[in-house]
Structure formats: C-alpha cells, structure tokens
Amino acid sequence: MAVIVKHYNKTGQATQKQIQTVIQQRQLLAVMDYVLQNTYKITANNDPRYKTLLLKKQELTQGHLLRQAKEIAATVGKTLDIKDKKGSPASHKKGEQIKFPAGKYYIQNQPYTLKLAEQSYQITIKPGNVLPALTQISSKNLKKYLNRLGLTKTNATQLSDVITDWQDSDQVSKEHGAESMTIKHQLPSSPSNKPLQSWQELYAVKGVDAAVIKKLQQHFALSSHQKKINKDYANPSTIAMLADVPETSVQQWLNNSQEKSVLFNMHKQAIDKVAGQEIDLMTWQITITDANQSLRLWFNHQKKTIQNWQFIPPP
C-alpha cells in the first residue's frame, strides 16, 4: 500500500478516489483471507498474489487477529473496538492460540454478514457450478450462450470454435477453430488438447485478448466437476441464456409448472440438459461485498487453492 501511494505521489497521477479504492481493495483482501482461514487450514496455494496475504503458517492467536483488524481500520482513520459474544472486550492469554472453527463459512443460499467497526461485509458462498464451466460446456451450448451474452453469431462461433479446438483431443480444426496443424497461435504454444488449467492459458488461444478473458471470467467458471449448473444457486437468467429459452420458461420450470404445451415441453427439455440438482462441492465461488465494490474468487476447497480472483466495481 505504501509503495502504491508513494508511486502515485511521485507521478502525480493518483486522485483521492483512487487511493481510497486501493485502501478498500486491501480491506476486501484481508476479509478474504479471514474467510478462507475460517473454511480450512491453509496447506497450499496456486495464485501467486495470495502469497502476499498469507500469515505465518502457525495458527493465529486472537491477539494477532485483533491487531490485524485494528491496522486495517487505521488505514481509513477508524478505531476498532471488537467485543466478544458476551459484549465485553475480547481478550486472550499471552501466547494462547485460537483454532478457527472448521466450516464456519460454507456453501449456503443465504449470505453471511461480517461487521468490522462501522464497515459491514456481505459474504456469499456458492457451489462451483453456479455458472457454466468453460471446461465442461459443449461447443453447441457455448456458441448459443456467447451469443446470448451479446456477441454476434459470427464472433460467438469463432470464439467457441477456438476454445473447443484448444481443449479437445483431436487434430481436426473446426470451421473457425485453430488446431496446431492449421494455425499459429499468438504465443509459441500448441493447443493443449486437454481442459484449460488457468485463465492465463487463454492468452495463447487464437483471437483471445484481455477483454475477452475478462468477459469470460464474468460469465463462466473455469472448471467444475459437474456438467450441469445447479438450479438452486444459479441465476434464472443464466439458465435461460444457457438453454436458449425465455426466462419466463425457466421460472415455470423452477416452480414445477404443470404446463403441458408443446412449446413449454421443448423449453423444459432444453433446460433439463443444462441445469439440475447436481452440486459441485469441490469448487466454491466466494463473493465479498462492501458498500463500494466486490471481490470474487474461485476456490478449490478440496485442494485448498485459489484459482482466480477479481475486483468487481459497482454497477
């Protein structure tokens, strides 16, 4: 933080709003760390940015946690007075170690609320298949979904073809695809012919740039252990776009409508192919929101690794 502010002071490019945004993002990252500490004991990580947020491998003492929270509050000129459940100031014995309760935060429909001083954070934890997985979705559904997301039919087909060719095991290029025998990719790399391992890998795919990856991150999970999205956690509009049906039909389907028209039965069949009861408990989508912005991360609960995180500005 100090380095960022010092850099802005030298260049004269930072506004008060920009500095405040950096401070708020730092607070969200600290809350993210706290949430993850309360879901498991850290054993590994694969997002290099997370290394800077990890505390000592030993379990945190309550005093250490309090000091950290007070330091966060001090960055915005606030003082922090944390009280325990009985209403008295929290205290601990010197050297005492506190074990966080396992599973304090887990997948559920209702969001959690965490309050630190005057700031309130909403924490939402959903299963990995709340969004379609880029590694599981069929080429046909990918084209339709991209088109419903706003891409032209041509652009949706081109993007779908190159992503499919990158992941499938054959060497037969689709109409707008790019197998190693036909097209040179942007980077000195041939298609992996296996499911994507990271968002960064997409930079090697023909026609994919940072703007495309950002859009994909908003509407897809990188990977999931379920082919269908979960109907109880997914947004009805997502189900509608993925099934290529009106959202009203999805609402009828979710409400177990007894409608027997031919059109609704066709829509129901399309929905059944992309959404269901299946739930991915291995990958979690965690969203932490304050009054100004959100931080969303994809977390592999089985491997105890963070796949990706991104800040989401207010709408």
HELIX and SHEET records of a PDB file:
HELIX    1   1 ALA A    2  THR A   11  1                                  10    
HELIX    2   2 GLN A   16  GLN A   37  1                                  22    
HELIX    3   3 PRO A   48  LEU A   53  5                                   6    
HELIX    4   4 GLN A   62  ALA A   74  1                                  13    
HELIX    5   5 GLY A  128  VAL A  130  5                                   3    
HELIX    6   6 SER A  139  ARG A  148  1                                  10    
HELIX    7   7 LYS A  153  GLN A  167  1                                  15    
HELIX    8   8 TRP A  199  ALA A  204  5                                   6    
HELIX    9   9 ALA A  210  HIS A  219  1                                  10    
HELIX   10  10 PRO A  236  ALA A  243  1                                   8    
HELIX   11  11 GLU A  247  LEU A  254  1                                   8    
HELIX   12  12 VAL A  262  VAL A  274  1                                  13    
SHEET    1   A 5 TYR A 112  LEU A 116  0                                        
SHEET    2   A 5 GLN A 119  PRO A 127 -1                                        
SHEET    3   A 5 THR A 283  THR A 289 -1                                        
SHEET    4   A 5 SER A 294  ASN A 300 -1                                        
SHEET    5   A 5 THR A 305  ILE A 312 -1                                        
SHEET    1   B 2 ILE A 229  ASN A 230  0                                        
SHEET    2   B 2 ALA A 275  GLY A 276  1                                        
END                                                                             
